[in-house]
Amino acid sequence: MTKPRQPSPSKIEPKRSNRARAVSELLPDVGRAAFRKFGFVQHSVVSRWAEIVGDRYARVSAPESIRFPQGKRAEGVLTLTVAGAHAAMMQHIAPEIMDRVNRFFGYAAVGRVAIRQGEVKRPAPAQPAPELRPVPAELGESLRTIADPELKAVLEALASGVAAERPMRIGKIS
């Protein structure tokens, strides 16, 4: 009599939690998978590059990827795209860039910097902060206590739109 074949460990399905998961719990996984495909553990390295290395270096460089040795999350290779003749300067300040990126991560994530010459795509300029207006009294005290100016502006706009009287059109749409 032969024994039934056991599925290989790679074909065993992961144990399910049998619970509903919040969308906020799932979203980090979606972004994480997309950025890992291109070598980034954290998308904030790309979005906050100017803060990490300073405006002077951010104008002529952009992070392309961080590749780690297999099974590790440290001592990776940060690949930068650098505009034209600035590559020689960036090579000289590579230790400083490694230090700044590692300080950003909080551990020795980068052990080496690889430089590739190419066209640096500049990120779109940041949107100006929304203009703050006094909150109308009829909206109540609830919006006055919100500290985040962007959230406050969005909620004010929503409340104003809801409060605005718009004639309802009933009938045939032509």
PyMOL commands that set and color helices and strands:
alter all, ss='L'
color gray80, all
select helices_A, chain A and resi 9-11+23-37+44-47+49-53+55-58+86-92+94-105+137-139+149-163
alter helices_A, ss='H'
color red, helices_A
select strands_A, chain A and resi 61-67+76-82+110-117
alter strands_A, ss='S'
color yellow, strands_A
deselect
rebuild
show_as cartoon
